[in-house]
Amino acid sequence: MDNQAGNPMQPEPERLAQAPRCHARTRSGQPCRSPAVKGKPRCRMHGGKGSGAPKGNRNARKHGGRSAAAAAAMARVRALCRMIDDLEV
Ligand SMILES: [Zn+2]
């Protein structure tokens, strides 16, 4: 078995060597030849695995400081402040 994918000093373990190969083409037009991710047609370098990040932007919605509800609450506070300023005049 030729072993251009991976470290040439350390041959692939038996299980990895038997894994199906990635279907992607490299920039030189040659097939990728890296082992594909389990259940996927591509290797880890060619979109086999995904980023691992949660779906959607869950982190951004954690506090809601800039949400529509927060903006509306701030608008009410500003309106109240204006009313108080008008009372003192
Ligand atoms: Zn690949």
PDB file of the backbone (N, CA, C, O) and the ligand in Angstrom, with CONECT records:
HET     ZN  A 101       1
ATOM      1  N   MET A   1       0.850  -1.206   0.000  1.00  0.00           N
ATOM      2  CA  MET A   1       0.000   0.000   0.000  1.00  0.00           C
ATOM      3  C   MET A   1       0.872   1.238   0.000  1.00  0.00           C
ATOM      4  O   MET A   1       1.782   1.355   0.821  1.00  0.00           O
ATOM      5  N   ASP A   2       0.606   2.173  -0.918  1.00  0.00           N
ATOM      6  CA  ASP A   2       1.345   3.446  -0.855  1.00  0.00           C
ATOM      7  C   ASP A   2       0.717   4.310   0.230  1.00  0.00           C
ATOM      8  O   ASP A   2      -0.466   4.181   0.544  1.00  0.00           O
ATOM      9  N   ASN A   3       1.516   5.174   0.783  1.00  0.00           N
ATOM     10  CA  ASN A   3       1.090   5.879   1.995  1.00  0.00           C
ATOM     11  C   ASN A   3       1.431   7.355   1.886  1.00  0.00           C
ATOM     12  O   ASN A   3       2.173   7.886   2.712  1.00  0.00           O
ATOM     13  N   GLN A   4       0.881   8.033   0.850  1.00  0.00           N
ATOM     14  CA  GLN A   4       1.201   9.450   0.686  1.00  0.00           C
ATOM     15  C   GLN A   4       0.385  10.305   1.637  1.00  0.00           C
ATOM     16  O   GLN A   4       0.830  11.379   2.044  1.00  0.00           O
ATOM     17  N   ALA A   5      -0.821   9.836   2.001  1.00  0.00           N
ATOM     18  CA  ALA A   5      -1.608  10.553   3.003  1.00  0.00           C
ATOM     19  C   ALA A   5      -1.081  10.173   4.372  1.00  0.00           C
ATOM     20  O   ALA A   5      -0.870   8.993   4.652  1.00  0.00           O
ATOM     21  N   GLY A   6      -0.865  11.168   5.234  1.00  0.00           N
ATOM     22  CA  GLY A   6      -0.385  10.867   6.573  1.00  0.00           C
ATOM     23  C   GLY A   6       1.134  10.864   6.649  1.00  0.00           C
ATOM     24  O   GLY A   6       1.825  11.177   5.680  1.00  0.00           O
ATOM     25  N   ASN A   7       1.620  10.512   7.790  1.00  0.00           N
ATOM     26  CA  ASN A   7       3.045  10.556   8.075  1.00  0.00           C
ATOM     27  C   ASN A   7       3.754   9.367   7.423  1.00  0.00           C
ATOM     28  O   ASN A   7       3.445   8.221   7.749  1.00  0.00           O
ATOM     29  N   PRO A   8       4.695   9.616   6.512  1.00  0.00           N
ATOM     30  CA  PRO A   8       5.381   8.497   5.854  1.00  0.00           C
ATOM     31  C   PRO A   8       6.271   7.699   6.802  1.00  0.00           C
ATOM     32  O   PRO A   8       6.609   6.549   6.520  1.00  0.00           O
ATOM     33  N   MET A   9       6.650   8.306   7.922  1.00  0.00           N
ATOM     34  CA  MET A   9       7.496   7.595   8.874  1.00  0.00           C
ATOM     35  C   MET A   9       6.692   6.628   9.737  1.00  0.00           C
ATOM     36  O   MET A   9       7.253   5.735  10.374  1.00  0.00           O
ATOM     37  N   GLN A  10       5.369   6.815   9.752  1.00  0.00           N
ATOM     38  CA  GLN A  10       4.525   5.992  10.626  1.00  0.00           C
ATOM     39  C   GLN A  10       3.351   5.476   9.794  1.00  0.00           C
ATOM     40  O   GLN A  10       2.401   6.225   9.566  1.00  0.00           O
ATOM     41  N   PRO A  11       3.381   4.240   9.340  1.00  0.00           N
ATOM     42  CA  PRO A  11       2.302   3.740   8.477  1.00  0.00           C
ATOM     43  C   PRO A  11       0.959   3.762   9.193  1.00  0.00           C
ATOM     44  O   PRO A  11       0.885   3.670  10.418  1.00  0.00           O
ATOM     45  N   GLU A  12      -0.133   3.888   8.373  1.00  0.00           N
ATOM     46  CA  GLU A  12      -1.474   3.911   8.955  1.00  0.00           C
ATOM     47  C   GLU A  12      -1.752   2.602   9.682  1.00  0.00           C
ATOM     48  O   GLU A  12      -1.344   1.537   9.220  1.00  0.00           O
ATOM     49  N   PRO A  13      -2.440   2.675  10.809  1.00  0.00           N
ATOM     50  CA  PRO A  13      -2.854   1.428  11.469  1.00  0.00           C
ATOM     51  C   PRO A  13      -3.786   0.611  10.561  1.00  0.00           C
ATOM     52  O   PRO A  13      -4.428   1.166   9.670  1.00  0.00           O
ATOM     53  N   GLU A  14      -3.855  -0.675  10.783  1.00  0.00           N
ATOM     54  CA  GLU A  14      -4.579  -1.598   9.888  1.00  0.00           C
ATOM     55  C   GLU A  14      -6.012  -1.134   9.626  1.00  0.00           C
ATOM     56  O   GLU A  14      -6.455  -1.090   8.479  1.00  0.00           O
ATOM     57  N   ARG A  15      -6.740  -0.785  10.704  1.00  0.00           N
ATOM     58  CA  ARG A  15      -8.156  -0.384  10.569  1.00  0.00           C
ATOM     59  C   ARG A  15      -8.293   0.852   9.681  1.00  0.00           C
ATOM     60  O   ARG A  15      -9.189   0.924   8.839  1.00  0.00           O
ATOM     61  N   LEU A  16      -7.388   1.835   9.877  1.00  0.00           N
ATOM     62  CA  LEU A  16      -7.436   3.074   9.110  1.00  0.00           C
ATOM     63  C   LEU A  16      -7.088   2.806   7.648  1.00  0.00           C
ATOM     64  O   LEU A  16      -7.665   3.414   6.747  1.00  0.00           O
ATOM     65  N   ALA A  17      -6.148   1.900   7.417  1.00  0.00           N
ATOM     66  CA  ALA A  17      -5.728   1.581   6.056  1.00  0.00           C
ATOM     67  C   ALA A  17      -6.860   0.925   5.276  1.00  0.00           C
ATOM     68  O   ALA A  17      -6.904   1.035   4.051  1.00  0.00           O
ATOM     69  N   GLN A  18      -7.779   0.245   5.963  1.00  0.00           N
ATOM     70  CA  GLN A  18      -8.900  -0.421   5.297  1.00  0.00           C
ATOM     71  C   GLN A  18     -10.100   0.499   5.133  1.00  0.00           C
ATOM     72  O   GLN A  18     -11.065   0.131   4.463  1.00  0.00           O
ATOM     73  N   ALA A  19     -10.064   1.701   5.736  1.00  0.00           N
ATOM     74  CA  ALA A  19     -11.206   2.619   5.675  1.00  0.00           C
ATOM     75  C   ALA A  19     -11.440   3.084   4.248  1.00  0.00           C
ATOM     76  O   ALA A  19     -10.489   3.176   3.472  1.00  0.00           O
ATOM     77  N   PRO A  20     -12.710   3.386   3.873  1.00  0.00           N
ATOM     78  CA  PRO A  20     -12.969   3.931   2.537  1.00  0.00           C
ATOM     79  C   PRO A  20     -12.262   5.267   2.369  1.00  0.00           C
ATOM     80  O   PRO A  20     -12.099   6.015   3.333  1.00  0.00           O
ATOM     81  N   ARG A  21     -11.849   5.561   1.161  1.00  0.00           N
ATOM     82  CA  ARG A  21     -11.076   6.782   0.912  1.00  0.00           C
ATOM     83  C   ARG A  21     -12.005   7.965   0.637  1.00  0.00           C
ATOM     84  O   ARG A  21     -13.153   7.796   0.226  1.00  0.00           O
ATOM     85  N   CYS A  22     -11.473   9.169   0.876  1.00  0.00           N
ATOM     86  CA  CYS A  22     -12.195  10.414   0.616  1.00  0.00           C
ATOM     87  C   CYS A  22     -12.441  10.574  -0.882  1.00  0.00           C
ATOM     88  O   CYS A  22     -11.573  10.236  -1.687  1.00  0.00           O
ATOM     89  N   HIS A  23     -13.622  11.089  -1.271  1.00  0.00           N
ATOM     90  CA  HIS A  23     -13.963  11.263  -2.687  1.00  0.00           C
ATOM     91  C   HIS A  23     -13.491  12.592  -3.246  1.00  0.00           C
ATOM     92  O   HIS A  23     -13.620  12.833  -4.446  1.00  0.00           O
ATOM     93  N   ALA A  24     -12.937  13.476  -2.389  1.00  0.00           N
ATOM     94  CA  ALA A  24     -12.578  14.824  -2.853  1.00  0.00           C
ATOM     95  C   ALA A  24     -11.375  14.787  -3.780  1.00  0.00           C
ATOM     96  O   ALA A  24     -10.583  13.844  -3.766  1.00  0.00           O
ATOM     97  N   ARG A  25     -11.254  15.847  -4.598  1.00  0.00           N
ATOM     98  CA  ARG A  25     -10.082  16.036  -5.454  1.00  0.00           C
ATOM     99  C   ARG A  25      -9.216  17.111  -4.818  1.00  0.00           C
ATOM    100  O   ARG A  25      -9.722  18.109  -4.304  1.00  0.00           O
ATOM    101  N   THR A  26      -7.913  16.900  -4.856  1.00  0.00           N
ATOM    102  CA  THR A  26      -7.010  17.921  -4.335  1.00  0.00           C
ATOM    103  C   THR A  26      -6.824  19.006  -5.384  1.00  0.00           C
ATOM    104  O   THR A  26      -7.321  18.880  -6.503  1.00  0.00           O
ATOM    105  N   ARG A  27      -6.112  20.072  -5.030  1.00  0.00           N
ATOM    106  CA  ARG A  27      -5.910  21.175  -5.962  1.00  0.00           C
ATOM    107  C   ARG A  27      -5.112  20.744  -7.181  1.00  0.00           C
ATOM    108  O   ARG A  27      -5.212  21.367  -8.239  1.00  0.00           O
ATOM    109  N   SER A  28      -4.321  19.686  -7.047  1.00  0.00           N
ATOM    110  CA  SER A  28      -3.557  19.195  -8.190  1.00  0.00           C
ATOM    111  C   SER A  28      -4.385  18.269  -9.064  1.00  0.00           C
ATOM    112  O   SER A  28      -3.889  17.765 -10.071  1.00  0.00           O
ATOM    113  N   GLY A  29      -5.656  18.036  -8.689  1.00  0.00           N
ATOM    114  CA  GLY A  29      -6.542  17.201  -9.487  1.00  0.00           C
ATOM    115  C   GLY A  29      -6.491  15.736  -9.116  1.00  0.00           C
ATOM    116  O   GLY A  29      -7.260  14.938  -9.653  1.00  0.00           O
ATOM    117  N   GLN A  30      -5.610  15.367  -8.217  1.00  0.00           N
ATOM    118  CA  GLN A  30      -5.519  13.976  -7.782  1.00  0.00           C
ATOM    119  C   GLN A  30      -6.588  13.709  -6.722  1.00  0.00           C
ATOM    120  O   GLN A  30      -6.998  14.632  -6.017  1.00  0.00           O
ATOM    121  N   PRO A  31      -7.045  12.455  -6.599  1.00  0.00           N
ATOM    122  CA  PRO A  31      -7.967  12.140  -5.497  1.00  0.00           C
ATOM    123  C   PRO A  31      -7.285  12.317  -4.141  1.00  0.00           C
ATOM    124  O   PRO A  31      -6.067  12.176  -4.025  1.00  0.00           O
ATOM    125  N   CYS A  32      -8.076  12.626  -3.127  1.00  0.00           N
ATOM    126  CA  CYS A  32      -7.537  12.974  -1.818  1.00  0.00           C
ATOM    127  C   CYS A  32      -6.813  11.802  -1.159  1.00  0.00           C
ATOM    128  O   CYS A  32      -5.690  11.963  -0.682  1.00  0.00           O
ATOM    129  N   ARG A  33      -7.434  10.636  -1.126  1.00  0.00           N
ATOM    130  CA  ARG A  33      -6.835   9.395  -0.583  1.00  0.00           C
ATOM    131  C   ARG A  33      -6.729   9.348   0.938  1.00  0.00           C
ATOM    132  O   ARG A  33      -6.238   8.360   1.483  1.00  0.00           O
ATOM    133  N   SER A  34      -7.174  10.384   1.629  1.00  0.00           N
ATOM    134  CA  SER A  34      -7.236  10.281   3.084  1.00  0.00           C
ATOM    135  C   SER A  34      -8.430   9.411   3.465  1.00  0.00           C
ATOM    136  O   SER A  34      -9.403   9.352   2.713  1.00  0.00           O
ATOM    137  N   PRO A  35      -8.383   8.736   4.609  1.00  0.00           N
ATOM    138  CA  PRO A  35      -9.535   7.919   5.021  1.00  0.00           C
ATOM    139  C   PRO A  35     -10.754   8.803   5.272  1.00  0.00           C
ATOM    140  O   PRO A  35     -10.643   9.853   5.903  1.00  0.00           O
ATOM    141  N   ALA A  36     -11.922   8.377   4.776  1.00  0.00           N
ATOM    142  CA  ALA A  36     -13.153   9.146   4.949  1.00  0.00           C
ATOM    143  C   ALA A  36     -13.644   9.026   6.381  1.00  0.00           C
ATOM    144  O   ALA A  36     -13.397   8.024   7.053  1.00  0.00           O
ATOM    145  N   VAL A  37     -14.345  10.065   6.845  1.00  0.00           N
ATOM    146  CA  VAL A  37     -14.974  10.027   8.168  1.00  0.00           C
ATOM    147  C   VAL A  37     -16.076   8.979   8.158  1.00  0.00           C
ATOM    148  O   VAL A  37     -16.780   8.820   7.161  1.00  0.00           O
ATOM    149  N   LYS A  38     -16.226   8.267   9.265  1.00  0.00           N
ATOM    150  CA  LYS A  38     -17.212   7.192   9.392  1.00  0.00           C
ATOM    151  C   LYS A  38     -18.604   7.662   8.958  1.00  0.00           C
ATOM    152  O   LYS A  38     -19.116   8.646   9.493  1.00  0.00           O
ATOM    153  N   GLY A  39     -19.214   6.976   8.005  1.00  0.00           N
ATOM    154  CA  GLY A  39     -20.558   7.312   7.543  1.00  0.00           C
ATOM    155  C   GLY A  39     -20.614   8.476   6.586  1.00  0.00           C
ATOM    156  O   GLY A  39     -21.705   8.881   6.186  1.00  0.00           O
ATOM    157  N   LYS A  40     -19.472   9.033   6.200  1.00  0.00           N
ATOM    158  CA  LYS A  40     -19.448  10.183   5.282  1.00  0.00           C
ATOM    159  C   LYS A  40     -18.539   9.844   4.105  1.00  0.00           C
ATOM    160  O   LYS A  40     -17.625   9.029   4.233  1.00  0.00           O
ATOM    161  N   PRO A  41     -18.798  10.482   2.943  1.00  0.00           N
ATOM    162  CA  PRO A  41     -17.949  10.190   1.783  1.00  0.00           C
ATOM    163  C   PRO A  41     -16.658  10.986   1.748  1.00  0.00           C
ATOM    164  O   PRO A  41     -15.817  10.750   0.881  1.00  0.00           O
ATOM    165  N   ARG A  42     -16.474  11.947   2.693  1.00  0.00           N
ATOM    166  CA  ARG A  42     -15.287  12.809   2.661  1.00  0.00           C
ATOM    167  C   ARG A  42     -14.449  12.641   3.930  1.00  0.00           C
ATOM    168  O   ARG A  42     -14.937  12.175   4.960  1.00  0.00           O
ATOM    169  N   CYS A  43     -13.189  13.030   3.829  1.00  0.00           N
ATOM    170  CA  CYS A  43     -12.297  12.966   4.973  1.00  0.00           C
ATOM    171  C   CYS A  43     -12.510  14.176   5.882  1.00  0.00           C
ATOM    172  O   CYS A  43     -13.309  15.055   5.559  1.00  0.00           O
ATOM    173  N   ARG A  44     -11.811  14.232   7.006  1.00  0.00           N
ATOM    174  CA  ARG A  44     -11.989  15.326   7.955  1.00  0.00           C
ATOM    175  C   ARG A  44     -11.539  16.664   7.382  1.00  0.00           C
ATOM    176  O   ARG A  44     -12.002  17.712   7.832  1.00  0.00           O
ATOM    177  N   MET A  45     -10.638  16.646   6.390  1.00  0.00           N
ATOM    178  CA  MET A  45     -10.166  17.900   5.809  1.00  0.00           C
ATOM    179  C   MET A  45     -11.109  18.413   4.729  1.00  0.00           C
ATOM    180  O   MET A  45     -11.024  19.581   4.349  1.00  0.00           O
ATOM    181  N   HIS A  46     -12.011  17.563   4.222  1.00  0.00           N
ATOM    182  CA  HIS A  46     -12.859  17.941   3.089  1.00  0.00           C
ATOM    183  C   HIS A  46     -14.331  17.937   3.460  1.00  0.00           C
ATOM    184  O   HIS A  46     -15.173  17.554   2.648  1.00  0.00           O
ATOM    185  N   GLY A  47     -14.648  18.352   4.660  1.00  0.00           N
ATOM    186  CA  GLY A  47     -16.048  18.542   5.035  1.00  0.00           C
ATOM    187  C   GLY A  47     -16.725  17.289   5.535  1.00  0.00           C
ATOM    188  O   GLY A  47     -17.954  17.230   5.555  1.00  0.00           O
ATOM    189  N   GLY A  48     -15.964  16.281   5.942  1.00  0.00           N
ATOM    190  CA  GLY A  48     -16.590  15.055   6.420  1.00  0.00           C
ATOM    191  C   GLY A  48     -17.234  15.217   7.774  1.00  0.00           C
ATOM    192  O   GLY A  48     -18.220  14.546   8.079  1.00  0.00           O
ATOM    193  N   LYS A  49     -16.695  16.094   8.586  1.00  0.00           N
ATOM    194  CA  LYS A  49     -17.069  16.098   9.988  1.00  0.00           C
ATOM    195  C   LYS A  49     -17.868  17.320  10.420  1.00  0.00           C
ATOM    196  O   LYS A  49     -18.574  17.239  11.426  1.00  0.00           O
ATOM    197  N   GLY A  50     -17.798  18.432   9.725  1.00  0.00           N
ATOM    198  CA  GLY A  50     -18.474  19.645  10.178  1.00  0.00           C
ATOM    199  C   GLY A  50     -17.638  20.326  11.247  1.00  0.00           C
ATOM    200  O   GLY A  50     -16.631  19.783  11.701  1.00  0.00           O
ATOM    201  N   SER A  51     -18.063  21.524  11.646  1.00  0.00           N
ATOM    202  CA  SER A  51     -17.216  22.331  12.524  1.00  0.00           C
ATOM    203  C   SER A  51     -17.316  21.907  13.984  1.00  0.00           C
ATOM    204  O   SER A  51     -16.409  22.197  14.764  1.00  0.00           O
ATOM    205  N   GLY A  52     -18.384  21.233  14.373  1.00  0.00           N
ATOM    206  CA  GLY A  52     -18.562  20.886  15.773  1.00  0.00           C
ATOM    207  C   GLY A  52     -19.280  21.960  16.560  1.00  0.00           C
ATOM    208  O   GLY A  52     -19.589  21.758  17.735  1.00  0.00           O
ATOM    209  N   ALA A  53     -19.552  23.096  15.940  1.00  0.00           N
ATOM    210  CA  ALA A  53     -20.260  24.173  16.627  1.00  0.00           C
ATOM    211  C   ALA A  53     -21.751  23.858  16.691  1.00  0.00           C
ATOM    212  O   ALA A  53     -22.259  23.151  15.820  1.00  0.00           O
ATOM    213  N   PRO A  54     -22.472  24.367  17.703  1.00  0.00           N
ATOM    214  CA  PRO A  54     -23.904  24.127  17.769  1.00  0.00           C
ATOM    215  C   PRO A  54     -24.624  24.783  16.600  1.00  0.00           C
ATOM    216  O   PRO A  54     -24.152  25.783  16.060  1.00  0.00           O
ATOM    217  N   LYS A  55     -25.770  24.222  16.207  1.00  0.00           N
ATOM    218  CA  LYS A  55     -26.556  24.777  15.099  1.00  0.00           C
ATOM    219  C   LYS A  55     -27.058  26.162  15.464  1.00  0.00           C
ATOM    220  O   LYS A  55     -27.471  26.393  16.601  1.00  0.00           O
ATOM    221  N   GLY A  56     -27.026  27.084  14.513  1.00  0.00           N
ATOM    222  CA  GLY A  56     -27.481  28.443  14.772  1.00  0.00           C
ATOM    223  C   GLY A  56     -26.499  29.178  15.658  1.00  0.00           C
ATOM    224  O   GLY A  56     -25.450  28.635  16.006  1.00  0.00           O
ATOM    225  N   ASN A  57     -26.821  30.398  16.024  1.00  0.00           N
ATOM    226  CA  ASN A  57     -25.922  31.188  16.845  1.00  0.00           C
ATOM    227  C   ASN A  57     -26.468  31.243  18.269  1.00  0.00           C
ATOM    228  O   ASN A  57     -27.027  32.256  18.688  1.00  0.00           O
ATOM    229  N   ARG A  58     -26.304  30.150  19.008  1.00  0.00           N
ATOM    230  CA  ARG A  58     -26.884  30.069  20.352  1.00  0.00           C
ATOM    231  C   ARG A  58     -26.170  30.985  21.327  1.00  0.00           C
ATOM    232  O   ARG A  58     -26.787  31.517  22.250  1.00  0.00           O
ATOM    233  N   ASN A  59     -24.869  31.173  21.127  1.00  0.00           N
ATOM    234  CA  ASN A  59     -24.118  32.000  22.058  1.00  0.00           C
ATOM    235  C   ASN A  59     -24.597  33.450  22.026  1.00  0.00           C
ATOM    236  O   ASN A  59     -24.661  34.108  23.064  1.00  0.00           O
ATOM    237  N   ALA A  60     -24.930  33.939  20.848  1.00  0.00           N
ATOM    238  CA  ALA A  60     -25.316  35.343  20.713  1.00  0.00           C
ATOM    239  C   ALA A  60     -26.630  35.618  21.434  1.00  0.00           C
ATOM    240  O   ALA A  60     -26.850  36.732  21.909  1.00  0.00           O
ATOM    241  N   ARG A  61     -27.511  34.612  21.523  1.00  0.00           N
ATOM    242  CA  ARG A  61     -28.822  34.845  22.107  1.00  0.00           C
ATOM    243  C   ARG A  61     -28.840  34.625  23.621  1.00  0.00           C
ATOM    244  O   ARG A  61     -29.900  34.700  24.243  1.00  0.00           O
ATOM    245  N   LYS A  62     -27.687  34.357  24.212  1.00  0.00           N
ATOM    246  CA  LYS A  62     -27.653  33.974  25.609  1.00  0.00           C
ATOM    247  C   LYS A  62     -28.170  35.070  26.533  1.00  0.00           C
ATOM    248  O   LYS A  62     -28.896  34.780  27.485  1.00  0.00           O
ATOM    249  N   HIS A  63     -27.809  36.325  26.269  1.00  0.00           N
ATOM    250  CA  HIS A  63     -28.165  37.399  27.197  1.00  0.00           C
ATOM    251  C   HIS A  63     -29.256  38.327  26.660  1.00  0.00           C
ATOM    252  O   HIS A  63     -30.011  38.910  27.437  1.00  0.00           O
ATOM    253  N   GLY A  64     -29.338  38.464  25.350  1.00  0.00           N
ATOM    254  CA  GLY A  64     -30.412  39.248  24.758  1.00  0.00           C
ATOM    255  C   GLY A  64     -30.292  40.731  25.001  1.00  0.00           C
ATOM    256  O   GLY A  64     -31.301  41.437  24.973  1.00  0.00           O
ATOM    257  N   GLY A  65     -29.075  41.237  25.244  1.00  0.00           N
ATOM    258  CA  GLY A  65     -28.874  42.654  25.506  1.00  0.00           C
ATOM    259  C   GLY A  65     -29.239  43.543  24.340  1.00  0.00           C
ATOM    260  O   GLY A  65     -29.519  44.727  24.524  1.00  0.00           O
ATOM    261  N   ARG A  66     -29.241  42.987  23.146  1.00  0.00           N
ATOM    262  CA  ARG A  66     -29.572  43.781  21.966  1.00  0.00           C
ATOM    263  C   ARG A  66     -30.815  43.232  21.280  1.00  0.00           C
ATOM    264  O   ARG A  66     -31.047  43.515  20.105  1.00  0.00           O
ATOM    265  N   SER A  67     -31.607  42.459  21.990  1.00  0.00           N
ATOM    266  CA  SER A  67     -32.803  41.889  21.385  1.00  0.00           C
ATOM    267  C   SER A  67     -33.873  42.956  21.225  1.00  0.00           C
ATOM    268  O   SER A  67     -33.769  44.041  21.796  1.00  0.00           O
ATOM    269  N   ALA A  68     -34.892  42.645  20.454  1.00  0.00           N
ATOM    270  CA  ALA A  68     -35.987  43.591  20.237  1.00  0.00           C
ATOM    271  C   ALA A  68     -36.660  43.912  21.569  1.00  0.00           C
ATOM    272  O   ALA A  68     -37.041  45.058  21.805  1.00  0.00           O
ATOM    273  N   ALA A  69     -36.812  42.905  22.449  1.00  0.00           N
ATOM    274  CA  ALA A  69     -37.456  43.135  23.747  1.00  0.00           C
ATOM    275  C   ALA A  69     -36.634  44.089  24.606  1.00  0.00           C
ATOM    276  O   ALA A  69     -37.191  44.965  25.269  1.00  0.00           O
ATOM    277  N   ALA A  70     -35.302  43.924  24.599  1.00  0.00           N
ATOM    278  CA  ALA A  70     -34.437  44.799  25.393  1.00  0.00           C
ATOM    279  C   ALA A  70     -34.488  46.224  24.852  1.00  0.00           C
ATOM    280  O   ALA A  70     -34.501  47.179  25.629  1.00  0.00           O
ATOM    281  N   ALA A  71     -34.516  46.376  23.535  1.00  0.00           N
ATOM    282  CA  ALA A  71     -34.578  47.705  22.932  1.00  0.00           C
ATOM    283  C   ALA A  71     -35.890  48.390  23.299  1.00  0.00           C
ATOM    284  O   ALA A  71     -35.903  49.590  23.577  1.00  0.00           O
ATOM    285  N   ALA A  72     -36.989  47.644  23.304  1.00  0.00           N
ATOM    286  CA  ALA A  72     -38.293  48.214  23.661  1.00  0.00           C
ATOM    287  C   ALA A  72     -38.293  48.642  25.124  1.00  0.00           C
ATOM    288  O   ALA A  72     -38.832  49.697  25.456  1.00  0.00           O
ATOM    289  N   ALA A  73     -37.694  47.836  26.006  1.00  0.00           N
ATOM    290  CA  ALA A  73     -37.622  48.179  27.424  1.00  0.00           C
ATOM    291  C   ALA A  73     -36.824  49.459  27.619  1.00  0.00           C
ATOM    292  O   ALA A  73     -37.212  50.318  28.410  1.00  0.00           O
ATOM    293  N   MET A  74     -35.714  49.592  26.905  1.00  0.00           N
ATOM    294  CA  MET A  74     -34.897  50.802  27.017  1.00  0.00           C
ATOM    295  C   MET A  74     -35.656  52.013  26.516  1.00  0.00           C
ATOM    296  O   MET A  74     -35.531  53.100  27.081  1.00  0.00           O
ATOM    297  N   ALA A  75     -36.445  51.842  25.458  1.00  0.00           N
ATOM    298  CA  ALA A  75     -37.248  52.953  24.935  1.00  0.00           C
ATOM    299  C   ALA A  75     -38.255  53.409  25.982  1.00  0.00           C
ATOM    300  O   ALA A  75     -38.479  54.610  26.137  1.00  0.00           O
ATOM    301  N   ARG A  76     -38.877  52.455  26.715  1.00  0.00           N
ATOM    302  CA  ARG A  76     -39.828  52.815  27.782  1.00  0.00           C
ATOM    303  C   ARG A  76     -39.122  53.588  28.894  1.00  0.00           C
ATOM    304  O   ARG A  76     -39.655  54.568  29.414  1.00  0.00           O
ATOM    305  N   VAL A  77     -37.898  53.130  29.261  1.00  0.00           N
ATOM    306  CA  VAL A  77     -37.135  53.814  30.310  1.00  0.00           C
ATOM    307  C   VAL A  77     -36.812  55.246  29.884  1.00  0.00           C
ATOM    308  O   VAL A  77     -36.936  56.178  30.679  1.00  0.00           O
ATOM    309  N   ARG A  78     -36.400  55.414  28.637  1.00  0.00           N
ATOM    310  CA  ARG A  78     -36.079  56.764  28.154  1.00  0.00           C
ATOM    311  C   ARG A  78     -37.320  57.650  28.176  1.00  0.00           C
ATOM    312  O   ARG A  78     -37.248  58.827  28.527  1.00  0.00           O
ATOM    313  N   ALA A  79     -38.454  57.075  27.798  1.00  0.00           N
ATOM    314  CA  ALA A  79     -39.700  57.845  27.794  1.00  0.00           C
ATOM    315  C   ALA A  79     -40.047  58.291  29.215  1.00  0.00           C
ATOM    316  O   ALA A  79     -40.457  59.431  29.431  1.00  0.00           O
ATOM    317  N   LEU A  80     -39.879  57.367  30.200  1.00  0.00           N
ATOM    318  CA  LEU A  80     -40.136  57.718  31.605  1.00  0.00           C
ATOM    319  C   LEU A  80     -39.207  58.835  32.065  1.00  0.00           C
ATOM    320  O   LEU A  80     -39.646  59.767  32.739  1.00  0.00           O
ATOM    321  N   CYS A  81     -37.934  58.749  31.710  1.00  0.00           N
ATOM    322  CA  CYS A  81     -36.972  59.782  32.094  1.00  0.00           C
ATOM    323  C   CYS A  81     -37.396  61.130  31.525  1.00  0.00           C
ATOM    324  O   CYS A  81     -37.290  62.150  32.206  1.00  0.00           O
ATOM    325  N   ARG A  82     -37.873  61.142  30.295  1.00  0.00           N
ATOM    326  CA  ARG A  82     -38.326  62.384  29.667  1.00  0.00           C
ATOM    327  C   ARG A  82     -39.519  62.961  30.444  1.00  0.00           C
ATOM    328  O   ARG A  82     -39.606  64.170  30.658  1.00  0.00           O
ATOM    329  N   MET A  83     -40.442  62.067  30.865  1.00  0.00           N
ATOM    330  CA  MET A  83     -41.609  62.521  31.617  1.00  0.00           C
ATOM    331  C   MET A  83     -41.180  63.144  32.949  1.00  0.00           C
ATOM    332  O   MET A  83     -41.718  64.170  33.367  1.00  0.00           O
ATOM    333  N   ILE A  84     -40.198  62.507  33.611  1.00  0.00           N
ATOM    334  CA  ILE A  84     -39.722  63.019  34.902  1.00  0.00           C
ATOM    335  C   ILE A  84     -39.052  64.374  34.711  1.00  0.00           C
ATOM    336  O   ILE A  84     -39.256  65.289  35.509  1.00  0.00           O
ATOM    337  N   ASP A  85     -38.251  64.502  33.655  1.00  0.00           N
ATOM    338  CA  ASP A  85     -37.616  65.781  33.364  1.00  0.00           C
ATOM    339  C   ASP A  85     -38.675  66.864  33.146  1.00  0.00           C
ATOM    340  O   ASP A  85     -38.511  67.994  33.605  1.00  0.00           O
ATOM    341  N   ASP A  86     -39.764  66.519  32.446  1.00  0.00           N
ATOM    342  CA  ASP A  86     -40.824  67.500  32.177  1.00  0.00           C
ATOM    343  C   ASP A  86     -41.505  67.918  33.488  1.00  0.00           C
ATOM    344  O   ASP A  86     -41.901  69.075  33.623  1.00  0.00           O
ATOM    345  N   LEU A  87     -41.650  67.000  34.460  1.00  0.00           N
ATOM    346  CA  LEU A  87     -42.303  67.321  35.737  1.00  0.00           C
ATOM    347  C   LEU A  87     -41.502  68.364  36.514  1.00  0.00           C
ATOM    348  O   LEU A  87     -42.074  69.266  37.127  1.00  0.00           O
ATOM    349  N   GLU A  88     -40.175  68.236  36.486  1.00  0.00           N
ATOM    350  CA  GLU A  88     -39.322  69.098  37.305  1.00  0.00           C
ATOM    351  C   GLU A  88     -39.227  70.524  36.772  1.00  0.00           C
ATOM    352  O   GLU A  88     -38.847  71.433  37.510  1.00  0.00           O
ATOM    353  N   VAL A  89     -39.572  70.735  35.479  1.00  0.00           N
ATOM    354  CA  VAL A  89     -39.440  72.077  34.908  1.00  0.00           C
ATOM    355  C   VAL A  89     -40.470  73.030  35.508  1.00  0.00           C
ATOM    356  O   VAL A  89     -40.507  74.206  35.145  1.00  0.00           O
TER     357      VAL A  89
HETATM  358 ZN    ZN A 101     -10.197  14.416   1.658  1.00  0.00          ZN2+
END
